[in-house]
Amino acid sequence: MDGVVPMNMITRCDNSRCSRIIYKGDSYYKVHMGDFEFDLCRNCVELIVGEDEIRESEKMLVQNGIEKDEASTVLQALGYVLLDTELYKD
């Protein structure tokens, strides 16, 4: 049965414009927004977390006491923990 994936191991991206099939354990994320939970593929997460959102998040960290030169390091750590992704593309 090579190439067969059990149905409980797949889902679809919850972005209505995407609907890619996602294999659980691959590049897929559970995103929590308030009381809602979404399954999103890596492409959709990268669309949601763009350069503008990164800059705004850095500003918010600084406003809340993080040193300006440390904000990107703190934000990158959050990106690894919460989204399992690299926020700063070189």
Secondary structure, 3 states (H helix, E strand, C coil): CCCCCCHHHEEECCCCCCCCEEECCCCEEEEEECCEEEEEEHHHHHHHCCHHHHHHHHHHHHHCCCCHHHHHHHHHHHHHHHHCCCCCCC
